[in-house]
Amino acid sequence: MSNLPQILFGVLFFIIVVPFTVLIITLIIKGKKQAWKGIIIDKEKRDRRDFDTDRLETSYIVVIKLESGKEKHMEVDPGRYKEWNVGDKLEKISGKMWPEKV
């Protein structure tokens, strides 16, 4: 019975942490496998206040119209938001994490 806390910790670790880690890795791999081309049709900057810390958080979003006709909303870092403009063509190559201007 002295090993019961260690056993419970191990069980909870595998029930909670391992599936979450597998999910994150799967989403990253899926994102890297994607390949598409499109054009930026809109840029959005959204501010929201964190109620716990009262800190203002800004999200930078570009709206991309893909060659397939679908729209893709992508949150980007401030550097890409400033560098990319409406009308820019982007290409996401399979195996890369981020699209590049073409």
N, C-alpha and C positions, 0 to 999 in steps of 0.2 A: 504493500500500500504506500510505501514511501516514494515510489516512482509515479504515482497517480498524477501529480501536477505536471510532470514532464511529459507524460503520455497525453494528457489533455492539451497541453501546449502544442505538441507535435500534430495532433489531430486537427486542432483549430488552424494551425499554420497551413496544413495541406488543404483544408476546406476553404480557407479565405485567400491566402496569399498566392498559392500556386495557380488557381484558376484565373485570378486577376492578372498575374504576370503573363500567363499564356495568352490571355485576351489582348493585352497591350502588344505583345510581340506579334501576334497574328495580325492586328490592325496595322502595325508598322510595315510588315512584310507585304500585306495587301496594298497599302498605299504606294510602296516602292515599285510594285509590279504594274501599276496603272500606267497607261500611256494615252495621251490625248493632245489635241491641238485646239486652240481657241483664241478669242479676242476679248479683251477687257471692255465691258460695256458700262460698268459703273464702279465707283469706289465709295465706301461708306466708312465713317468714323463714328463709333458708338462709345459714349461715356456712360458709366454707371458707377454708383457709389456703393462701396462695400459697407454694409450696415454694422459689421463687427468692428472694423478699424476706422470707419469714416474716411477711407482712402478712395480717391477717384481712380477708377481703372478704365483704360481706353482699349477698345478692340478695333483693329484695322482690318477691313474686309474688302476684297475685290470680287466683283461679280463677273464671271467669265461665260461667254456664250461659246459652247463647244461646237465643233464641226458637225456633230450629230444633231444639233439644234437645241440640246438641253442647256440649262443654265447651271453653273456651279458657283456656289458661294464659298470662298476660301479665306480663312483668317490668316493674315500674314504679319510679319514683324514690321516695326515702323520703317526700317530701311527699305524693304521691298515696296511698302506702301508709297514712300516718297519717290522711289526710282521708277515704278510702274505707273503708266498713265492710261486714261481711257483711250482706246484705239490701238494700244500695243498688242501685238500678237505674242502668245505664249505657247510653248511646247513642253509637255511633260514627257520625258523619256523614261521608259521602263528601266528600273534599277536605280534611278535617282530619286531623291526625296522631294525636291522642289522643281517647279517648271522654270524655264529660262525664256527670256525675250528672244524672239527671232526676227 
